[in-house]
Amino acid sequence: MAVYVKLPDGFYISTPVRKYNPDWAIAFYEGTVKHIYFVAETKGTLDSMKLNHITPVEQAKIDCARAHFKALNDENVVYDVVSDYQTLLNAVMK
């Protein structure tokens, strides 16, 4: 891991519902290439998120963030929702 940092409030993605602030930015090195992964949600577990423990507005912001990063069409920037470090590593190692 190269960098693991809490993103400041000034870093956000504009969405139709409100500004969305991803929680974390993580940069990994693979050889000489740096890959950046954003961890969007650290509220509870993925199971609790599936059980609607997040608000509809927060879910809409997550959905918008997924679309935003997909539209970038850049394989070096990946957006995902994870609940713990092992889940993050699994997503990174795909």
N, CA, C and O atoms as a CHARMM CRD file, in Angstrom:
* protein
*
  376
    1    1 MET  N      0.85000  -1.16000   0.00000 PROA 1      0.00000
    2    1 MET  CA     0.00000   0.00000   0.00000 PROA 1      0.00000
    3    1 MET  C      0.90000   1.22800   0.00000 PROA 1      0.00000
    4    1 MET  O      1.85500   1.31100   0.77200 PROA 1      0.00000
    5    2 ALA  N      0.58900   2.16500  -0.86100 PROA 2      0.00000
    6    2 ALA  CA     1.36800   3.39900  -0.94300 PROA 2      0.00000
    7    2 ALA  C      0.79500   4.46500  -0.00300 PROA 2      0.00000
    8    2 ALA  O      1.53800   5.09600   0.74900 PROA 2      0.00000
    9    3 VAL  N     -0.54200   4.66500  -0.04800 PROA 3      0.00000
   10    3 VAL  CA    -1.18300   5.71000   0.74900 PROA 3      0.00000
   11    3 VAL  C     -2.56500   5.24400   1.16600 PROA 3      0.00000
   12    3 VAL  O     -3.28200   4.62100   0.38100 PROA 3      0.00000
   13    4 TYR  N     -2.93500   5.54200   2.39000 PROA 4      0.00000
   14    4 TYR  CA    -4.29000   5.29800   2.89800 PROA 4      0.00000
   15    4 TYR  C     -4.68300   6.58000   3.61100 PROA 4      0.00000
   16    4 TYR  O     -4.11500   6.89500   4.65700 PROA 4      0.00000
   17    5 VAL  N     -5.63500   7.32200   3.07800 PROA 5      0.00000
   18    5 VAL  CA    -5.91000   8.66000   3.60400 PROA 5      0.00000
   19    5 VAL  C     -7.41100   8.92300   3.67600 PROA 5      0.00000
   20    5 VAL  O     -8.17300   8.51500   2.80000 PROA 5      0.00000
   21    6 LYS  N     -7.81600   9.60900   4.73500 PROA 6      0.00000
   22    6 LYS  CA    -9.19000  10.09400   4.87400 PROA 6      0.00000
   23    6 LYS  C     -9.33300  11.30800   3.97800 PROA 6      0.00000
   24    6 LYS  O     -8.54700  12.25000   4.07800 PROA 6      0.00000
   25    7 LEU  N    -10.32400  11.29600   3.10600 PROA 7      0.00000
   26    7 LEU  CA   -10.51400  12.42200   2.19000 PROA 7      0.00000
   27    7 LEU  C    -11.15200  13.60300   2.92100 PROA 7      0.00000
   28    7 LEU  O    -12.02800  13.40700   3.76300 PROA 7      0.00000
   29    8 PRO  N    -10.72400  14.81800   2.60800 PROA 8      0.00000
   30    8 PRO  CA   -11.29800  16.00600   3.26200 PROA 8      0.00000
   31    8 PRO  C    -12.70900  16.28500   2.75000 PROA 8      0.00000
   32    8 PRO  O    -13.09200  15.80800   1.68300 PROA 8      0.00000
   33    9 ASP  N    -13.46600  17.04800   3.50300 PROA 9      0.00000
   34    9 ASP  CA   -14.83400  17.40000   3.10800 PROA 9      0.00000
   35    9 ASP  C    -14.88800  18.11700   1.77300 PROA 9      0.00000
   36    9 ASP  O    -15.90200  18.05800   1.07700 PROA 9      0.00000
   37   10 GLY  N    -13.80500  18.79700   1.40700 PROA 10     0.00000
   38   10 GLY  CA   -13.77400  19.52400   0.14100 PROA 10     0.00000
   39   10 GLY  C    -13.68700  18.62500  -1.08300 PROA 10     0.00000
   40   10 GLY  O    -13.87400  19.09600  -2.20500 PROA 10     0.00000
   41   11 PHE  N    -13.40600  17.33500  -0.88900 PROA 11     0.00000
   42   11 PHE  CA   -13.37800  16.39000  -2.00400 PROA 11     0.00000
   43   11 PHE  C    -14.76100  15.76700  -2.10600 PROA 11     0.00000
   44   11 PHE  O    -15.19100  15.04900  -1.20400 PROA 11     0.00000
   45   12 TYR  N    -15.45000  16.03900  -3.19100 PROA 12     0.00000
   46   12 TYR  CA   -16.79100  15.48900  -3.34500 PROA 12     0.00000
   47   12 TYR  C    -17.12100  15.28100  -4.81600 PROA 12     0.00000
   48   12 TYR  O    -16.46000  15.79800  -5.71700 PROA 12     0.00000
   49   13 ILE  N    -18.16500  14.50500  -5.01100 PROA 13     0.00000
   50   13 ILE  CA   -18.72800  14.25500  -6.33900 PROA 13     0.00000
   51   13 ILE  C    -20.11400  14.89500  -6.32100 PROA 13     0.00000
   52   13 ILE  O    -20.90600  14.62400  -5.41900 PROA 13     0.00000
   53   14 SER  N    -20.40900  15.72400  -7.28900 PROA 14     0.00000
   54   14 SER  CA   -21.74200  16.30800  -7.37300 PROA 14     0.00000
   55   14 SER  C    -22.72300  15.24200  -7.85000 PROA 14     0.00000
   56   14 SER  O    -22.46300  14.54100  -8.82800 PROA 14     0.00000
   57   15 THR  N    -23.83700  15.12500  -7.16100 PROA 15     0.00000
   58   15 THR  CA   -24.88600  14.18400  -7.55900 PROA 15     0.00000
   59   15 THR  C    -26.20400  14.94400  -7.60800 PROA 15     0.00000
   60   15 THR  O    -26.29600  16.05100  -7.07700 PROA 15     0.00000
   61   16 PRO  N    -27.22000  14.37200  -8.23200 PROA 16     0.00000
   62   16 PRO  CA   -28.52000  15.05100  -8.26800 PROA 16     0.00000
   63   16 PRO  C    -29.16100  15.21800  -6.88600 PROA 16     0.00000
   64   16 PRO  O    -30.01000  16.08800  -6.69500 PROA 16     0.00000
   65   17 VAL  N    -28.75300  14.38400  -5.92700 PROA 17     0.00000
   66   17 VAL  CA   -29.39100  14.47800  -4.60800 PROA 17     0.00000
   67   17 VAL  C    -28.62200  15.35400  -3.62200 PROA 17     0.00000
   68   17 VAL  O    -29.24300  16.04700  -2.81600 PROA 17     0.00000
   69   18 ARG  N    -27.32600  15.34500  -3.66200 PROA 18     0.00000
   70   18 ARG  CA   -26.46400  16.18400  -2.80900 PROA 18     0.00000
   71   18 ARG  C    -25.01700  15.89700  -3.16300 PROA 18     0.00000
   72   18 ARG  O    -24.72200  15.01700  -3.97200 PROA 18     0.00000
   73   19 LYS  N    -24.12200  16.65100  -2.54700 PROA 19     0.00000
   74   19 LYS  CA   -22.69800  16.35000  -2.70800 PROA 19     0.00000
   75   19 LYS  C    -22.39600  15.02300  -2.00800 PROA 19     0.00000
   76   19 LYS  O    -22.91900  14.73600  -0.93100 PROA 19     0.00000
   77   20 TYR  N    -21.55100  14.23600  -2.63900 PROA 20     0.00000
   78   20 TYR  CA   -21.17100  12.94100  -2.06700 PROA 20     0.00000
   79   20 TYR  C    -19.68600  12.94300  -1.76500 PROA 20     0.00000
   80   20 TYR  O    -18.86600  13.19800  -2.64800 PROA 20     0.00000
   81   21 ASN  N    -19.34000  12.66000  -0.51800 PROA 21     0.00000
   82   21 ASN  CA   -17.94800  12.63800  -0.08400 PROA 21     0.00000
   83   21 ASN  C    -17.51500  11.19700   0.17400 PROA 21     0.00000
   84   21 ASN  O    -17.88200  10.62300   1.19900 PROA 21     0.00000
   85   22 PRO  N    -16.73400  10.59700  -0.74300 PROA 22     0.00000
   86   22 PRO  CA   -16.17400   9.27800  -0.41200 PROA 22     0.00000
   87   22 PRO  C    -15.32500   9.41600   0.85800 PROA 22     0.00000
   88   22 PRO  O    -14.72900  10.46300   1.10900 PROA 22     0.00000
   89   23 ASP  N    -15.28100   8.34700   1.64700 PROA 23     0.00000
   90   23 ASP  CA   -14.56800   8.41900   2.92300 PROA 23     0.00000
   91   23 ASP  C    -13.06200   8.34000   2.77900 PROA 23     0.00000
   92   23 ASP  O    -12.33800   9.10000   3.42100 PROA 23     0.00000
   93   24 TRP  N    -12.58600   7.43900   1.95400 PROA 24     0.00000
   94   24 TRP  CA   -11.15900   7.13000   1.92100 PROA 24     0.00000
   95   24 TRP  C    -10.62100   7.05600   0.51600 PROA 24     0.00000
   96   24 TRP  O    -11.34700   6.70600  -0.41500 PROA 24     0.00000
   97   25 ALA  N     -9.35700   7.38200   0.35300 PROA 25     0.00000
   98   25 ALA  CA    -8.62200   7.12700  -0.88600 PROA 25     0.00000
   99   25 ALA  C     -7.46000   6.20900  -0.51200 PROA 25     0.00000
  100   25 ALA  O     -6.75900   6.43200   0.47500 PROA 25     0.00000
  101   26 ILE  N     -7.28200   5.20100  -1.30600 PROA 26     0.00000
  102   26 ILE  CA    -6.20800   4.24400  -1.05900 PROA 26     0.00000
  103   26 ILE  C     -5.45100   4.05200  -2.35600 PROA 26     0.00000
  104   26 ILE  O     -6.04800   3.78900  -3.40000 PROA 26     0.00000
  105   27 ALA  N     -4.15400   4.18100  -2.28900 PROA 27     0.00000
  106   27 ALA  CA    -3.30600   3.99200  -3.47400 PROA 27     0.00000
  107   27 ALA  C     -2.41400   2.77900  -3.25400 PROA 27     0.00000
  108   27 ALA  O     -1.76200   2.64900  -2.21800 PROA 27     0.00000
  109   28 PHE  N     -2.39500   1.90800  -4.23100 PROA 28     0.00000
  110   28 PHE  CA    -1.55000   0.72000  -4.19800 PROA 28     0.00000
  111   28 PHE  C     -0.53800   0.79600  -5.32300 PROA 28     0.00000
  112   28 PHE  O     -0.82100   1.35300  -6.38400 PROA 28     0.00000
  113   29 TYR  N      0.60600   0.25300  -5.10200 PROA 29     0.00000
  114   29 TYR  CA     1.59500   0.10100  -6.16900 PROA 29     0.00000
  115   29 TYR  C      1.59600  -1.33600  -6.64300 PROA 29     0.00000
  116   29 TYR  O      1.56700  -2.26800  -5.83800 PROA 29     0.00000
  117   30 GLU  N      1.62900  -1.51000  -7.94300 PROA 30     0.00000
  118   30 GLU  CA     1.81900  -2.81200  -8.57000 PROA 30     0.00000
  119   30 GLU  C      2.95700  -2.60500  -9.55900 PROA 30     0.00000
  120   30 GLU  O      2.74200  -2.10800 -10.66400 PROA 30     0.00000
  121   31 GLY  N      4.14600  -2.98000  -9.16900 PROA 31     0.00000
  122   31 GLY  CA     5.31500  -2.63800  -9.97700 PROA 31     0.00000
  123   31 GLY  C      5.52900  -1.14000  -9.90100 PROA 31     0.00000
  124   31 GLY  O      5.67800  -0.58600  -8.81200 PROA 31     0.00000
  125   32 THR  N      5.54400  -0.47900 -11.05000 PROA 32     0.00000
  126   32 THR  CA     5.72600   0.97100 -11.07600 PROA 32     0.00000
  127   32 THR  C      4.41300   1.72100 -11.27300 PROA 32     0.00000
  128   32 THR  O      4.41300   2.94800 -11.37900 PROA 32     0.00000
  129   33 VAL  N      3.28800   0.99400 -11.32400 PROA 33     0.00000
  130   33 VAL  CA     1.98600   1.61300 -11.56900 PROA 33     0.00000
  131   33 VAL  C      1.24700   1.80000 -10.25300 PROA 33     0.00000
  132   33 VAL  O      1.18000   0.88500  -9.43100 PROA 33     0.00000
  133   34 LYS  N      0.69900   2.98300 -10.06100 PROA 34     0.00000
  134   34 LYS  CA    -0.09700   3.25600  -8.87500 PROA 34     0.00000
  135   34 LYS  C     -1.57100   3.08100  -9.24000 PROA 34     0.00000
  136   34 LYS  O     -2.05000   3.66200 -10.21400 PROA 34     0.00000
  137   35 HSD  N     -2.27800   2.28400  -8.45900 PROA 35     0.00000
  138   35 HSD  CA    -3.71300   2.07500  -8.63700 PROA 35     0.00000
  139   35 HSD  C     -4.42800   2.71900  -7.46200 PROA 35     0.00000
  140   35 HSD  O     -4.01700   2.53400  -6.31600 PROA 35     0.00000
  141   36 ILE  N     -5.48900   3.47100  -7.72400 PROA 36     0.00000
  142   36 ILE  CA    -6.20500   4.15600  -6.66700 PROA 36     0.00000
  143   36 ILE  C     -7.59300   3.54100  -6.51800 PROA 36     0.00000
  144   36 ILE  O     -8.30000   3.31500  -7.50000 PROA 36     0.00000
  145   37 TYR  N     -7.96300   3.27700  -5.27500 PROA 37     0.00000
  146   37 TYR  CA    -9.26600   2.72000  -4.95000 PROA 37     0.00000
  147   37 TYR  C     -9.93400   3.61800  -3.92600 PROA 37     0.00000
  148   37 TYR  O     -9.30700   4.00300  -2.93900 PROA 37     0.00000
  149   38 PHE  N    -11.19300   3.95600  -4.14200 PROA 38     0.00000
  150   38 PHE  CA   -11.93900   4.74800  -3.17300 PROA 38     0.00000
  151   38 PHE  C    -12.83100   3.82500  -2.36600 PROA 38     0.00000
  152   38 PHE  O    -13.56900   3.02100  -2.93600 PROA 38     0.00000
  153   39 VAL  N    -12.77300   3.93000  -1.06500 PROA 39     0.00000
  154   39 VAL  CA   -13.66700   3.20100  -0.18300 PROA 39     0.00000
  155   39 VAL  C    -14.76800   4.17500   0.19100 PROA 39     0.00000
  156   39 VAL  O    -14.52800   5.14400   0.91100 PROA 39     0.00000
  157   40 ALA  N    -15.95900   3.92400  -0.28800 PROA 40     0.00000
  158   40 ALA  CA   -17.01500   4.91500  -0.13300 PROA 40     0.00000
  159   40 ALA  C    -17.69300   4.86700   1.21800 PROA 40     0.00000
  160   40 ALA  O    -17.95000   5.91200   1.81600 PROA 40     0.00000
  161   41 GLU  N    -17.98200   3.69400   1.70400 PROA 41     0.00000
  162   41 GLU  CA   -18.76900   3.58200   2.92100 PROA 41     0.00000
  163   41 GLU  C    -18.03700   2.76700   3.96100 PROA 41     0.00000
  164   41 GLU  O    -17.53200   1.67800   3.68500 PROA 41     0.00000
  165   42 THR  N    -17.99100   3.30500   5.14500 PROA 42     0.00000
  166   42 THR  CA   -17.42200   2.57700   6.26900 PROA 42     0.00000
  167   42 THR  C    -18.43500   2.55700   7.40800 PROA 42     0.00000
  168   42 THR  O    -18.07300   2.41200   8.57600 PROA 42     0.00000
  169   43 LYS  N    -19.68800   2.70300   7.05500 PROA 43     0.00000
  170   43 LYS  CA   -20.76800   2.70600   8.04700 PROA 43     0.00000
  171   43 LYS  C    -21.32200   1.29300   8.16700 PROA 43     0.00000
  172   43 LYS  O    -22.08100   0.85300   7.30300 PROA 43     0.00000
  173   44 GLY  N    -20.96000   0.58600   9.21000 PROA 44     0.00000
  174   44 GLY  CA   -21.49500  -0.74800   9.41300 PROA 44     0.00000
  175   44 GLY  C    -20.88400  -1.75500   8.47100 PROA 44     0.00000
  176   44 GLY  O    -19.77200  -1.57300   7.97400 PROA 44     0.00000
  177   45 THR  N    -21.62100  -2.81800   8.23100 PROA 45     0.00000
  178   45 THR  CA   -21.15000  -3.90300   7.37100 PROA 45     0.00000
  179   45 THR  C    -21.95700  -3.91300   6.09400 PROA 45     0.00000
  180   45 THR  O    -22.99100  -3.25300   6.00100 PROA 45     0.00000
  181   46 LEU  N    -21.48600  -4.66300   5.10400 PROA 46     0.00000
  182   46 LEU  CA   -22.24900  -4.78800   3.86700 PROA 46     0.00000
  183   46 LEU  C    -23.59600  -5.44400   4.13800 PROA 46     0.00000
  184   46 LEU  O    -24.58500  -5.09700   3.49300 PROA 46     0.00000
  185   47 ASP  N    -23.65800  -6.38400   5.07800 PROA 47     0.00000
  186   47 ASP  CA   -24.93800  -7.00800   5.41900 PROA 47     0.00000
  187   47 ASP  C    -25.92000  -5.98700   5.97400 PROA 47     0.00000
  188   47 ASP  O    -27.09700  -6.00200   5.61200 PROA 47     0.00000
  189   48 SER  N    -25.45200  -5.09800   6.84900 PROA 48     0.00000
  190   48 SER  CA   -26.35500  -4.08800   7.39700 PROA 48     0.00000
  191   48 SER  C    -26.78200  -3.10300   6.32500 PROA 48     0.00000
  192   48 SER  O    -27.90300  -2.59400   6.36400 PROA 48     0.00000
  193   49 MET  N    -25.89300  -2.82200   5.35300 PROA 49     0.00000
  194   49 MET  CA   -26.26900  -1.92500   4.25800 PROA 49     0.00000
  195   49 MET  C    -27.36200  -2.56400   3.40600 PROA 49     0.00000
  196   49 MET  O    -28.26800  -1.87200   2.94400 PROA 49     0.00000
  197   50 LYS  N    -27.28400  -3.87400   3.19600 PROA 50     0.00000
  198   50 LYS  CA   -28.30600  -4.57800   2.42000 PROA 50     0.00000
  199   50 LYS  C    -29.64000  -4.57000   3.15300 PROA 50     0.00000
  200   50 LYS  O    -30.69300  -4.67300   2.52200 PROA 50     0.00000
  201   51 LEU  N    -29.60900  -4.45000   4.47100 PROA 51     0.00000
  202   51 LEU  CA   -30.82800  -4.44400   5.26100 PROA 51     0.00000
  203   51 LEU  C    -31.39600  -3.03300   5.42000 PROA 51     0.00000
  204   51 LEU  O    -32.18100  -2.77000   6.33000 PROA 51     0.00000
  205   52 ASN  N    -30.99200  -2.13400   4.52800 PROA 52     0.00000
  206   52 ASN  CA   -31.51600  -0.76700   4.49100 PROA 52     0.00000
  207   52 ASN  C    -31.19000   0.04100   5.74100 PROA 52     0.00000
  208   52 ASN  O    -32.01900   0.82800   6.19700 PROA 52     0.00000
  209   53 HSD  N    -30.00100  -0.13900   6.29900 PROA 53     0.00000
  210   53 HSD  CA   -29.57300   0.66800   7.43400 PROA 53     0.00000
  211   53 HSD  C    -28.92900   1.97700   6.98800 PROA 53     0.00000
  212   53 HSD  O    -28.43700   2.74700   7.81300 PROA 53     0.00000
  213   54 ILE  N    -28.93200   2.22000   5.70100 PROA 54     0.00000
  214   54 ILE  CA   -28.49900   3.52400   5.21400 PROA 54     0.00000
  215   54 ILE  C    -29.71500   4.20000   4.58900 PROA 54     0.00000
  216   54 ILE  O    -30.65900   3.53900   4.15900 PROA 54     0.00000
  217   55 THR  N    -29.67200   5.50700   4.54900 PROA 55     0.00000
  218   55 THR  CA   -30.83200   6.25700   4.06700 PROA 55     0.00000
  219   55 THR  C    -30.95100   6.14000   2.55000 PROA 55     0.00000
  220   55 THR  O    -29.96500   5.86000   1.86800 PROA 55     0.00000
  221   56 PRO  N    -32.14500   6.35100   2.02500 PROA 56     0.00000
  222   56 PRO  CA   -32.31300   6.34600   0.56600 PROA 56     0.00000
  223   56 PRO  C    -31.44100   7.40200  -0.12400 PROA 56     0.00000
  224   56 PRO  O    -30.95500   7.17100  -1.23200 PROA 56     0.00000
  225   57 VAL  N    -31.24400   8.54300   0.51300 PROA 57     0.00000
  226   57 VAL  CA   -30.40100   9.59100  -0.07300 PROA 57     0.00000
  227   57 VAL  C    -28.95200   9.10200  -0.14700 PROA 57     0.00000
  228   57 VAL  O    -28.28800   9.28800  -1.16700 PROA 57     0.00000
  229   58 GLU  N    -28.46300   8.48300   0.92200 PROA 58     0.00000
  230   58 GLU  CA   -27.09400   7.96300   0.92300 PROA 58     0.00000
  231   58 GLU  C    -26.93300   6.88100  -0.14700 PROA 58     0.00000
  232   58 GLU  O    -25.91000   6.83400  -0.83000 PROA 58     0.00000
  233   59 GLN  N    -27.93000   6.02000  -0.29400 PROA 59     0.00000
  234   59 GLN  CA   -27.87200   4.98300  -1.32900 PROA 59     0.00000
  235   59 GLN  C    -27.85400   5.60800  -2.71300 PROA 59     0.00000
  236   59 GLN  O    -27.13500   5.14200  -3.59600 PROA 59     0.00000
  237   60 ALA  N    -28.64400   6.66300  -2.91000 PROA 60     0.00000
  238   60 ALA  CA   -28.65100   7.35500  -4.20400 PROA 60     0.00000
  239   60 ALA  C    -27.28300   7.95900  -4.50200 PROA 60     0.00000
  240   60 ALA  O    -26.81900   7.91500  -5.64100 PROA 60     0.00000
  241   61 LYS  N    -26.63000   8.52700  -3.47500 PROA 61     0.00000
  242   61 LYS  CA   -25.29500   9.09400  -3.67400 PROA 61     0.00000
  243   61 LYS  C    -24.28900   8.00100  -4.02700 PROA 61     0.00000
  244   61 LYS  O    -23.42200   8.20900  -4.87600 PROA 61     0.00000
  245   62 ILE  N    -24.39900   6.84100  -3.38400 PROA 62     0.00000
  246   62 ILE  CA   -23.52200   5.70700  -3.71000 PROA 62     0.00000
  247   62 ILE  C    -23.74500   5.26900  -5.14900 PROA 62     0.00000
  248   62 ILE  O    -22.78700   5.02900  -5.88500 PROA 62     0.00000
  249   63 ASP  N    -25.00300   5.16400  -5.54900 PROA 63     0.00000
  250   63 ASP  CA   -25.31800   4.76900  -6.92800 PROA 63     0.00000
  251   63 ASP  C    -24.74800   5.77000  -7.93000 PROA 63     0.00000
  252   63 ASP  O    -24.22400   5.38000  -8.97300 PROA 63     0.00000
  253   64 CYS  N    -24.85200   7.06000  -7.61200 PROA 64     0.00000
  254   64 CYS  CA   -24.29400   8.09700  -8.49000 PROA 64     0.00000
  255   64 CYS  C    -22.77300   7.99000  -8.55800 PROA 64     0.00000
  256   64 CYS  O    -22.18600   8.16200  -9.62700 PROA 64     0.00000
  257   65 ALA  N    -22.13900   7.71200  -7.43800 PROA 65     0.00000
  258   65 ALA  CA   -20.68300   7.55700  -7.42300 PROA 65     0.00000
  259   65 ALA  C    -20.25900   6.36900  -8.28800 PROA 65     0.00000
  260   65 ALA  O    -19.27400   6.45700  -9.02100 PROA 65     0.00000
  261   66 ARG  N    -20.99300   5.26800  -8.20600 PROA 66     0.00000
  262   66 ARG  CA   -20.68600   4.11200  -9.07000 PROA 66     0.00000
  263   66 ARG  C    -20.74800   4.51400 -10.54000 PROA 66     0.00000
  264   66 ARG  O    -19.85700   4.18000 -11.32100 PROA 66     0.00000
  265   67 ALA  N    -21.80500   5.23400 -10.91000 PROA 67     0.00000
  266   67 ALA  CA   -21.95900   5.67200 -12.30300 PROA 67     0.00000
  267   67 ALA  C    -20.85100   6.65000 -12.68700 PROA 67     0.00000
  268   67 ALA  O    -20.32300   6.59000 -13.79700 PROA 67     0.00000
  269   68 HSD  N    -20.50100   7.54100 -11.77800 PROA 68     0.00000
  270   68 HSD  CA   -19.44900   8.53200 -12.03200 PROA 68     0.00000
  271   68 HSD  C    -18.12100   7.84100 -12.35500 PROA 68     0.00000
  272   68 HSD  O    -17.49400   8.13800 -13.37200 PROA 68     0.00000
  273   69 PHE  N    -17.69800   6.92300 -11.48700 PROA 69     0.00000
  274   69 PHE  CA   -16.40900   6.27400 -11.70500 PROA 69     0.00000
  275   69 PHE  C    -16.43700   5.33000 -12.90100 PROA 69     0.00000
  276   69 PHE  O    -15.41900   5.15600 -13.57100 PROA 69     0.00000
  277   70 LYS  N    -17.58700   4.71800 -13.17900 PROA 70     0.00000
  278   70 LYS  CA   -17.71100   3.87300 -14.37300 PROA 70     0.00000
  279   70 LYS  C    -17.57600   4.72800 -15.63500 PROA 70     0.00000
  280   70 LYS  O    -16.95500   4.30600 -16.61000 PROA 70     0.00000
  281   71 ALA  N    -18.15700   5.92600 -15.61300 PROA 71     0.00000
  282   71 ALA  CA   -18.09600   6.82500 -16.76700 PROA 71     0.00000
  283   71 ALA  C    -16.67700   7.31600 -17.03700 PROA 71     0.00000
  284   71 ALA  O    -16.34800   7.66200 -18.17200 PROA 71     0.00000
  285   72 LEU  N    -15.84200   7.34900 -16.01300 PROA 72     0.00000
  286   72 LEU  CA   -14.44700   7.74400 -16.22900 PROA 72     0.00000
  287   72 LEU  C    -13.72900   6.77900 -17.15700 PROA 72     0.00000
  288   72 LEU  O    -12.77500   7.14600 -17.84300 PROA 72     0.00000
  289   73 ASN  N    -14.20400   5.53400 -17.16800 PROA 73     0.00000
  290   73 ASN  CA   -13.64800   4.50700 -18.05400 PROA 73     0.00000
  291   73 ASN  C    -12.12800   4.42700 -17.90800 PROA 73     0.00000
  292   73 ASN  O    -11.40100   4.33700 -18.89700 PROA 73     0.00000
  293   74 ASP  N    -11.66800   4.46100 -16.66900 PROA 74     0.00000
  294   74 ASP  CA   -10.24200   4.41200 -16.36400 PROA 74     0.00000
  295   74 ASP  C    -10.00900   3.22800 -15.44100 PROA 74     0.00000
  296   74 ASP  O    -10.42500   3.24500 -14.28300 PROA 74     0.00000
  297   75 GLU  N     -9.34600   2.20500 -15.95200 PROA 75     0.00000
  298   75 GLU  CA    -9.15400   0.99800 -15.15900 PROA 75     0.00000
  299   75 GLU  C     -8.22200   1.20500 -13.97100 PROA 75     0.00000
  300   75 GLU  O     -8.13600   0.33000 -13.10900 PROA 75     0.00000
  301   76 ASN  N     -7.52400   2.32900 -13.89900 PROA 76     0.00000
  302   76 ASN  CA    -6.64300   2.59800 -12.76900 PROA 76     0.00000
  303   76 ASN  C     -7.36300   3.25100 -11.59900 PROA 76     0.00000
  304   76 ASN  O     -6.78900   3.37600 -10.51700 PROA 76     0.00000
  305   77 VAL  N     -8.60900   3.66800 -11.79600 PROA 77     0.00000
  306   77 VAL  CA    -9.39600   4.23200 -10.71000 PROA 77     0.00000
  307   77 VAL  C    -10.61500   3.34000 -10.53100 PROA 77     0.00000
  308   77 VAL  O    -11.43600   3.18500 -11.43500 PROA 77     0.00000
  309   78 VAL  N    -10.71100   2.76300  -9.35300 PROA 78     0.00000
  310   78 VAL  CA   -11.79500   1.82100  -9.06500 PROA 78     0.00000
  311   78 VAL  C    -12.58300   2.33100  -7.86800 PROA 78     0.00000
  312   78 VAL  O    -12.00600   2.78500  -6.88100 PROA 78     0.00000
  313   79 TYR  N    -13.89100   2.25300  -7.96300 PROA 79     0.00000
  314   79 TYR  CA   -14.76900   2.63800  -6.86200 PROA 79     0.00000
  315   79 TYR  C    -15.49500   1.39300  -6.39600 PROA 79     0.00000
  316   79 TYR  O    -15.99200   0.61800  -7.21300 PROA 79     0.00000
  317   80 ASP  N    -15.56000   1.19800  -5.10600 PROA 80     0.00000
  318   80 ASP  CA   -16.30400   0.06700  -4.56700 PROA 80     0.00000
  319   80 ASP  C    -16.72500   0.38500  -3.15000 PROA 80     0.00000
  320   80 ASP  O    -16.18000   1.29000  -2.51800 PROA 80     0.00000
  321   81 VAL  N    -17.67600  -0.34200  -2.66400 PROA 81     0.00000
  322   81 VAL  CA   -18.13200  -0.21900  -1.28700 PROA 81     0.00000
  323   81 VAL  C    -17.64500  -1.45500  -0.55600 PROA 81     0.00000
  324   81 VAL  O    -17.96000  -2.58200  -0.94100 PROA 81     0.00000
  325   82 VAL  N    -16.88300  -1.24100   0.49000 PROA 82     0.00000
  326   82 VAL  CA   -16.35800  -2.35800   1.26600 PROA 82     0.00000
  327   82 VAL  C    -16.60000  -2.10300   2.74600 PROA 82     0.00000
  328   82 VAL  O    -16.79100  -0.96600   3.17800 PROA 82     0.00000
  329   83 SER  N    -16.58700  -3.19000   3.50800 PROA 83     0.00000
  330   83 SER  CA   -16.83800  -3.05700   4.94100 PROA 83     0.00000
  331   83 SER  C    -15.60100  -3.29100   5.78600 PROA 83     0.00000
  332   83 SER  O    -15.58100  -2.94700   6.96800 PROA 83     0.00000
  333   84 ASP  N    -14.56400  -3.87500   5.19000 PROA 84     0.00000
  334   84 ASP  CA   -13.35700  -4.14500   5.96100 PROA 84     0.00000
  335   84 ASP  C    -12.16500  -4.30000   5.02100 PROA 84     0.00000
  336   84 ASP  O    -12.30900  -4.34600   3.79900 PROA 84     0.00000
  337   85 TYR  N    -11.00000  -4.37900   5.62200 PROA 85     0.00000
  338   85 TYR  CA    -9.76000  -4.42700   4.84300 PROA 85     0.00000
  339   85 TYR  C     -9.67600  -5.68100   3.97100 PROA 85     0.00000
  340   85 TYR  O     -9.20500  -5.60500   2.83600 PROA 85     0.00000
  341   86 GLN  N    -10.12100  -6.83000   4.47700 PROA 86     0.00000
  342   86 GLN  CA   -10.05700  -8.06400   3.69800 PROA 86     0.00000
  343   86 GLN  C    -10.93200  -7.97100   2.44900 PROA 86     0.00000
  344   86 GLN  O    -10.53800  -8.43900   1.38100 PROA 86     0.00000
  345   87 THR  N    -12.10600  -7.37600   2.57500 PROA 87     0.00000
  346   87 THR  CA   -12.98100  -7.18800   1.42100 PROA 87     0.00000
  347   87 THR  C    -12.31800  -6.27200   0.40100 PROA 87     0.00000
  348   87 THR  O    -12.41200  -6.50000  -0.80500 PROA 87     0.00000
  349   88 LEU  N    -11.64900  -5.23500   0.89100 PROA 88     0.00000
  350   88 LEU  CA   -10.90500  -4.34700   0.01100 PROA 88     0.00000
  351   88 LEU  C     -9.82700  -5.11500  -0.73900 PROA 88     0.00000
  352   88 LEU  O     -9.71200  -4.99100  -1.95800 PROA 88     0.00000
  353   89 LEU  N     -9.03600  -5.90600  -0.02100 PROA 89     0.00000
  354   89 LEU  CA    -7.98200  -6.68300  -0.67700 PROA 89     0.00000
  355   89 LEU  C     -8.55700  -7.63600  -1.70900 PROA 89     0.00000
  356   89 LEU  O     -7.97600  -7.79900  -2.78200 PROA 89     0.00000
  357   90 ASN  N     -9.67400  -8.26200  -1.41500 PROA 90     0.00000
  358   90 ASN  CA   -10.30800  -9.15800  -2.38500 PROA 90     0.00000
  359   90 ASN  C    -10.69600  -8.41100  -3.65200 PROA 90     0.00000
  360   90 ASN  O    -10.51600  -8.92100  -4.75700 PROA 90     0.00000
  361   91 ALA  N    -11.23400  -7.19300  -3.49200 PROA 91     0.00000
  362   91 ALA  CA   -11.61300  -6.38300  -4.66000 PROA 91     0.00000
  363   91 ALA  C    -10.38700  -5.96400  -5.46100 PROA 91     0.00000
  364   91 ALA  O    -10.42300  -5.93500  -6.69100 PROA 91     0.00000
  365   92 VAL  N     -9.30500  -5.64200  -4.76300 PROA 92     0.00000
  366   92 VAL  CA    -8.08600  -5.19700  -5.42200 PROA 92     0.00000
  367   92 VAL  C     -7.42300  -6.32500  -6.18600 PROA 92     0.00000
  368   92 VAL  O     -6.86400  -6.11200  -7.26200 PROA 92     0.00000
  369   93 MET  N     -7.48400  -7.51300  -5.63600 PROA 93     0.00000
  370   93 MET  CA    -6.75900  -8.64800  -6.21300 PROA 93     0.00000
  371   93 MET  C     -7.52900  -9.35700  -7.32200 PROA 93     0.00000
  372   93 MET  O     -7.06800 -10.38200  -7.82300 PROA 93     0.00000
  373   94 LYS  N     -8.67600  -8.84300  -7.71300 PROA 94     0.00000
  374   94 LYS  CA    -9.45500  -9.46800  -8.80800 PROA 94     0.00000
  375   94 LYS  C     -8.66500  -9.52800 -10.06300 PROA 94     0.00000
  376   94 LYS  O     -9.15800 -10.01700 -11.08000 PROA 94     0.00000
